[in-house]
Amino acid sequence: MFGLSFYIVRQTLKMVNFIIRVFKRYPWFKRLNAKVTYELLAKKIPAEEWQFMNYGYVPNASEKPFDIPLGPEVQRHSLQMYHYLALKTDVQGKDILEVGSGRGGGAKHVASALQPASYIGMDLAQSAVDLAKRLHKVPNLSFIQGSAESIPLPDNSIDVVLNVESCHAYGSVDKFFSEVKRVLKPGGYLLLVDFRSVENMDLLKSQLAKSGLELLEEENISQNVINAMEEEDDTKQARIKRLVPAKWQKLFADFAGVVGSKLHTNLKNGTRLYYRFALRKKS
């Protein structure tokens, strides 16, 4: 009887995963899936020590060493992802928009350490916006709810758009790039990091080429991300055990990219890639 029950559960999960894979082809489902997922994460796990949603970054030897002092509770590698992305241009005194700001840790760091004139963190999930507002109090920092495919800001109003590990979940990436081009001031920058399968990374590059923005730099940072995953794995595993209910820990560990997870394995074997891009709107 137990064997039969286990078989039924396993087959049901396979069917659910198959249905999800099919529906992920549709823009409306991708939007809905992203909103529901991140609304729930912000509501169910509002822990102050978990402020970042990216997989982390270990800098190249050619990049300036990260020497800002941080407490032991800070997700250093995830913070470094923002830090080195923002350094792709001079953001001091500039107006920044982050599309997909999540729990707001990256927004707080850039707004505090790199001194832009203003930093708007925008997220689709209202509960994530509410959490970020509660956690991060910085004078030049604000958070709003909004869609990447319909940014609620005026034309030519932003100097730099940051997008960290987010656009893979959008219904229409082309529409997002069109909105970025609209809100950027002439000469403004889009700084983006994200992962894709090999074929979908080619698609992303094609979409960037058609965006009307000038590509300044593209870099495969897969190994930098793998290094971050492996260096922080013990801390990440301990955080998951402390913050996530036991019945969800295995699922969440895979989502969080622990060593041995699907994403970690695929980055290691090269079937998934992680890239960093810098683009500019022509003056």
BAPAKE-652795 format. One record per residue (C-alpha): chain; x, y, z. Coordinates in Angstrom, 2 decimals, padded with zeros to 5 digits. Example, Ala and Ser with C-alpha at 12.3 -4.5 7.8 and 13.67 -1.06 7.14 Angstrom:
+-------+---------+---------+---------+
: tormi :      xx :      yy :      zz :
+-------+---------+---------+---------+
:     A :  012.30 : -004.50 :  007.80 :
:     A :  013.67 : -001.06 :  007.14 :
+-------+---------+---------+---------+
//
This chain:
+-------+---------+---------+---------+
: tormi :      xx :      yy :      zz :
+-------+---------+---------+---------+
:     A :  000.00 :  000.00 :  000.00 :
:     A :  002.79 :  002.43 :  000.88 :
:     A :  004.57 :  001.64 : -002.38 :
:     A :  001.41 :  002.32 : -004.36 :
:     A :  000.79 :  005.62 : -002.56 :
:     A :  004.37 :  006.74 : -003.19 :
:     A :  004.00 :  005.85 : -006.88 :
:     A :  000.80 :  007.88 : -007.17 :
:     A :  002.40 :  010.92 : -005.49 :
:     A :  005.47 :  010.67 : -007.73 :
:     A :  003.39 :  010.41 : -010.88 :
:     A :  001.21 :  013.32 : -009.77 :
:     A :  004.29 :  015.50 : -009.23 :
:     A :  005.61 :  014.53 : -012.65 :
:     A :  002.30 :  015.52 : -014.21 :
:     A :  002.26 :  018.86 : -012.34 :
:     A :  005.83 :  019.61 : -013.46 :
:     A :  004.93 :  018.72 : -017.05 :
:     A :  001.91 :  021.04 : -016.98 :
:     A :  004.02 :  023.87 : -015.55 :
:     A :  006.67 :  023.41 : -018.26 :
:     A :  003.97 :  023.60 : -020.93 :
:     A :  002.32 :  026.68 : -019.47 :
:     A :  005.66 :  028.49 : -019.03 :
:     A :  005.62 :  028.98 : -022.80 :
:     A :  002.79 :  031.46 : -022.35 :
:     A :  003.56 :  035.07 : -021.29 :
:     A :  000.47 :  035.34 : -019.06 :
:     A :  001.56 :  032.28 : -017.06 :
:     A :  005.13 :  033.51 : -016.65 :
:     A :  003.81 :  036.79 : -015.24 :
:     A :  001.37 :  035.03 : -012.92 :
:     A :  003.94 :  032.49 : -011.74 :
:     A :  006.49 :  035.20 : -010.92 :
:     A :  003.99 :  037.36 : -009.05 :
:     A :  002.55 :  034.51 : -006.97 :
:     A :  006.00 :  033.08 : -006.15 :
:     A :  007.52 :  036.33 : -004.93 :
:     A :  004.39 :  037.52 : -003.14 :
:     A :  004.45 :  034.29 : -001.12 :
:     A :  008.18 :  034.39 : -000.40 :
:     A :  007.99 :  037.93 :  000.98 :
:     A :  004.91 :  037.11 :  003.09 :
:     A :  005.97 :  033.72 :  004.42 :
:     A :  009.70 :  034.39 :  004.98 :
:     A :  010.05 :  038.07 :  005.96 :
:     A :  013.41 :  037.50 :  007.71 :
:     A :  015.61 :  040.59 :  007.88 :
:     A :  018.82 :  038.60 :  007.31 :
:     A :  017.60 :  037.39 :  003.89 :
:     A :  017.74 :  040.53 :  001.76 :
:     A :  018.96 :  039.23 : -001.62 :
:     A :  017.51 :  036.85 : -004.21 :
:     A :  020.48 :  036.39 : -006.59 :
:     A :  023.00 :  033.53 : -006.64 :
:     A :  026.04 :  035.64 : -005.81 :
:     A :  029.24 :  036.77 : -007.50 :
:     A :  032.97 :  036.38 : -006.87 :
:     A :  034.87 :  039.18 : -008.65 :
:     A :  037.48 :  038.70 : -011.35 :
:     A :  041.12 :  039.29 : -010.47 :
:     A :  041.00 :  042.41 : -012.67 :
:     A :  038.19 :  044.00 : -010.65 :
:     A :  038.87 :  046.30 : -007.73 :
:     A :  038.82 :  044.30 : -004.47 :
:     A :  035.67 :  044.62 : -002.41 :
:     A :  036.83 :  046.26 :  000.80 :
:     A :  033.59 :  047.58 :  002.31 :
:     A :  033.20 :  046.13 :  005.84 :
:     A :  030.13 :  043.92 :  006.26 :
:     A :  028.63 :  042.11 :  009.23 :
:     A :  028.75 :  038.28 :  009.26 :
:     A :  024.97 :  038.12 :  008.70 :
:     A :  025.16 :  039.94 :  005.34 :
:     A :  024.90 :  037.89 :  002.13 :
:     A :  028.26 :  039.12 :  000.88 :
:     A :  028.35 :  037.28 : -002.44 :
:     A :  024.86 :  038.42 : -003.44 :
:     A :  025.72 :  041.98 : -002.46 :
:     A :  028.83 :  041.76 : -004.65 :
:     A :  026.65 :  040.91 : -007.64 :
:     A :  025.06 :  044.36 : -007.34 :
:     A :  028.26 :  046.17 : -006.47 :
:     A :  030.25 :  045.05 : -009.48 :
:     A :  027.32 :  045.42 : -011.85 :
:     A :  026.74 :  049.03 : -010.76 :
:     A :  030.45 :  049.79 : -011.23 :
:     A :  030.02 :  049.26 : -014.99 :
:     A :  029.26 :  052.97 : -015.11 :
:     A :  029.60 :  055.92 : -012.75 :
:     A :  026.33 :  056.02 : -010.79 :
:     A :  027.29 :  058.77 : -008.35 :
:     A :  024.78 :  061.62 : -008.58 :
:     A :  022.62 :  059.70 : -011.08 :
:     A :  018.96 :  058.63 : -011.02 :
:     A :  018.71 :  054.82 : -010.87 :
:     A :  015.79 :  052.48 : -011.43 :
:     A :  016.05 :  048.82 : -010.45 :
:     A :  013.48 :  046.64 : -012.19 :
:     A :  012.82 :  043.57 : -010.05 :
:     A :  014.21 :  044.87 : -006.75 :
:     A :  012.88 :  041.97 : -004.66 :
:     A :  013.68 :  042.24 : -000.96 :
:     A :  015.69 :  045.42 : -001.53 :
:     A :  019.15 :  044.49 : -000.25 :
:     A :  020.90 :  045.41 : -003.49 :
:     A :  018.98 :  048.66 : -003.72 :
:     A :  020.06 :  049.61 : -000.21 :
:     A :  023.71 :  048.81 : -000.91 :
:     A :  023.97 :  050.78 : -004.16 :
:     A :  021.96 :  053.70 : -002.78 :
:     A :  024.17 :  053.86 :  000.33 :
:     A :  027.64 :  052.94 : -000.91 :
:     A :  027.74 :  054.36 : -004.45 :
:     A :  025.80 :  057.59 : -003.78 :
:     A :  023.35 :  058.02 : -006.64 :
:     A :  021.05 :  061.04 : -006.48 :
:     A :  018.05 :  058.72 : -006.29 :
:     A :  017.34 :  055.02 : -006.44 :
:     A :  013.88 :  053.58 : -007.18 :
:     A :  013.42 :  049.88 : -006.53 :
:     A :  010.44 :  048.52 : -008.47 :
:     A :  008.95 :  045.06 : -008.09 :
:     A :  005.88 :  043.26 : -009.40 :
:     A :  005.09 :  041.77 : -005.98 :
:     A :  003.47 :  044.26 : -003.61 :
:     A :  004.45 :  042.20 : -000.56 :
:     A :  008.12 :  042.40 : -001.64 :
:     A :  007.79 :  046.19 : -001.98 :
:     A :  006.22 :  046.42 :  001.47 :
:     A :  008.98 :  044.27 :  002.98 :
:     A :  011.73 :  046.32 :  001.32 :
:     A :  010.19 :  049.56 :  002.60 :
:     A :  010.17 :  048.15 :  006.13 :
:     A :  013.74 :  046.82 :  006.00 :
:     A :  015.59 :  049.65 :  004.25 :
:     A :  015.51 :  053.27 :  005.33 :
:     A :  017.88 :  055.35 :  003.17 :
:     A :  017.16 :  059.00 :  002.24 :
:     A :  017.72 :  058.62 : -001.52 :
:     A :  015.94 :  055.23 : -001.74 :
:     A :  012.29 :  054.48 : -002.50 :
:     A :  010.30 :  051.40 : -003.54 :
:     A :  007.28 :  051.16 : -005.83 :
:     A :  005.09 :  048.40 : -007.25 :
:     A :  005.12 :  048.05 : -011.01 :
:     A :  005.53 :  045.83 : -014.04 :
:     A :  008.72 :  045.53 : -016.07 :
:     A :  006.55 :  045.53 : -019.18 :
:     A :  004.80 :  048.81 : -018.28 :
:     A :  007.16 :  050.89 : -016.14 :
:     A :  005.21 :  053.65 : -014.34 :
:     A :  007.78 :  056.39 : -014.95 :
:     A :  008.04 :  059.22 : -017.52 :
:     A :  010.05 :  059.07 : -020.74 :
:     A :  013.73 :  060.05 : -020.51 :
:     A :  013.71 :  060.22 : -016.70 :
:     A :  016.33 :  057.65 : -015.59 :
:     A :  020.14 :  057.57 : -015.97 :
:     A :  020.72 :  053.89 : -015.14 :
:     A :  018.44 :  050.82 : -015.12 :
:     A :  019.65 :  047.82 : -013.12 :
:     A :  018.15 :  044.38 : -013.70 :
:     A :  019.52 :  041.56 : -011.55 :
:     A :  018.57 :  037.96 : -012.26 :
:     A :  015.00 :  038.93 : -013.08 :
:     A :  014.10 :  039.21 : -016.76 :
:     A :  013.99 :  035.43 : -017.32 :
:     A :  010.61 :  035.53 : -015.54 :
:     A :  009.00 :  038.26 : -017.69 :
:     A :  006.14 :  037.57 : -020.06 :
:     A :  007.77 :  039.65 : -022.81 :
:     A :  011.47 :  040.46 : -022.59 :
:     A :  011.17 :  042.51 : -025.78 :
:     A :  008.54 :  044.70 : -024.16 :
:     A :  010.76 :  045.15 : -021.11 :
:     A :  013.66 :  046.34 : -023.28 :
:     A :  011.31 :  048.72 : -025.09 :
:     A :  010.23 :  050.18 : -021.74 :
:     A :  013.85 :  050.51 : -020.59 :
:     A :  014.71 :  052.43 : -023.75 :
:     A :  011.71 :  054.70 : -023.19 :
:     A :  012.51 :  055.65 : -019.58 :
:     A :  016.28 :  056.03 : -020.06 :
:     A :  017.68 :  059.48 : -020.70 :
:     A :  019.82 :  059.82 : -023.85 :
:     A :  023.20 :  058.31 : -022.94 :
:     A :  021.63 :  056.29 : -020.11 :
:     A :  022.67 :  052.73 : -019.24 :
:     A :  021.03 :  049.33 : -018.87 :
:     A :  023.12 :  047.04 : -016.63 :
:     A :  021.81 :  043.47 : -016.57 :
:     A :  022.76 :  040.04 : -015.22 :
:     A :  020.77 :  036.86 : -015.75 :
:     A :  020.98 :  033.15 : -016.53 :
:     A :  019.59 :  031.12 : -019.43 :
:     A :  019.96 :  027.75 : -021.10 :
:     A :  022.45 :  027.88 : -023.98 :
:     A :  019.75 :  028.31 : -026.64 :
:     A :  017.83 :  030.87 : -024.61 :
:     A :  021.01 :  032.87 : -023.97 :
:     A :  021.37 :  033.14 : -027.73 :
:     A :  017.77 :  034.38 : -027.83 :
:     A :  018.48 :  036.95 : -025.10 :
:     A :  021.49 :  038.25 : -027.04 :
:     A :  019.29 :  038.53 : -030.14 :
:     A :  016.66 :  040.45 : -028.17 :
:     A :  019.32 :  042.82 : -026.84 :
:     A :  020.65 :  043.36 : -030.37 :
:     A :  017.15 :  044.38 : -031.51 :
:     A :  016.44 :  046.57 : -028.46 :
:     A :  017.76 :  049.79 : -029.99 :
:     A :  020.35 :  050.03 : -027.20 :
:     A :  024.07 :  049.98 : -027.93 :
:     A :  025.84 :  046.90 : -026.52 :
:     A :  029.00 :  048.00 : -024.71 :
:     A :  029.98 :  044.77 : -022.97 :
:     A :  028.87 :  041.18 : -022.57 :
:     A :  030.62 :  038.76 : -020.27 :
:     A :  030.08 :  035.13 : -019.34 :
:     A :  030.26 :  035.17 : -015.52 :
:     A :  029.10 :  031.59 : -015.01 :
:     A :  032.29 :  030.61 : -013.17 :
:     A :  032.05 :  033.68 : -010.92 :
:     A :  028.53 :  032.59 : -009.92 :
:     A :  029.58 :  028.94 : -009.44 :
:     A :  032.41 :  030.11 : -007.16 :
:     A :  029.95 :  032.17 : -005.12 :
:     A :  027.51 :  029.25 : -004.80 :
:     A :  030.28 :  026.97 : -003.56 :
:     A :  031.96 :  029.45 : -001.24 :
:     A :  028.75 :  030.34 :  000.59 :
:     A :  027.05 :  026.94 :  000.52 :
:     A :  027.46 :  026.10 :  004.22 :
:     A :  026.05 :  029.48 :  005.27 :
:     A :  023.18 :  029.23 :  002.79 :
:     A :  022.27 :  025.70 :  003.89 :
:     A :  022.24 :  026.80 :  007.55 :
:     A :  020.06 :  029.81 :  006.72 :
:     A :  017.54 :  027.61 :  004.89 :
:     A :  017.30 :  025.23 :  007.86 :
:     A :  016.77 :  028.18 :  010.19 :
:     A :  014.24 :  030.15 :  008.15 :
:     A :  012.30 :  027.69 :  005.99 :
:     A :  009.75 :  025.16 :  007.33 :
:     A :  011.16 :  021.62 :  007.21 :
:     A :  008.65 :  020.36 :  004.64 :
:     A :  009.74 :  023.03 :  002.13 :
:     A :  013.50 :  022.96 :  002.73 :
:     A :  014.43 :  020.56 : -000.09 :
:     A :  012.37 :  022.48 : -002.64 :
:     A :  013.71 :  025.81 : -001.42 :
:     A :  017.32 :  024.58 : -001.43 :
:     A :  017.00 :  023.81 : -005.14 :
:     A :  015.41 :  027.23 : -005.74 :
:     A :  018.22 :  028.90 : -003.78 :
:     A :  020.96 :  027.22 : -005.82 :
:     A :  022.76 :  025.14 : -003.20 :
:     A :  025.65 :  022.95 : -004.30 :
:     A :  024.22 :  019.97 : -006.17 :
:     A :  021.01 :  021.79 : -007.15 :
:     A :  019.83 :  021.71 : -010.74 :
:     A :  021.06 :  025.23 : -011.47 :
:     A :  024.47 :  024.64 : -009.87 :
:     A :  024.87 :  021.38 : -011.82 :
:     A :  023.78 :  022.96 : -015.11 :
:     A :  026.16 :  025.90 : -014.69 :
:     A :  028.98 :  023.45 : -013.97 :
:     A :  028.31 :  021.32 : -017.03 :
:     A :  027.71 :  024.31 : -019.30 :
:     A :  024.09 :  023.62 : -020.24 :
:     A :  023.10 :  026.85 : -018.50 :
:     A :  024.98 :  030.14 : -018.74 :
:     A :  025.09 :  033.29 : -016.64 :
:     A :  025.95 :  036.58 : -018.40 :
:     A :  026.50 :  040.21 : -017.52 :
:     A :  025.63 :  042.95 : -020.02 :
:     A :  026.15 :  046.70 : -020.23 :
:     A :  024.18 :  048.69 : -022.82 :
:     A :  023.65 :  052.38 : -023.51 :
:     A :  020.90 :  054.45 : -025.08 :
:     A :  022.35 :  056.60 : -027.84 :
:     A :  022.61 :  060.32 : -027.12 :
+-------+---------+---------+---------+
//
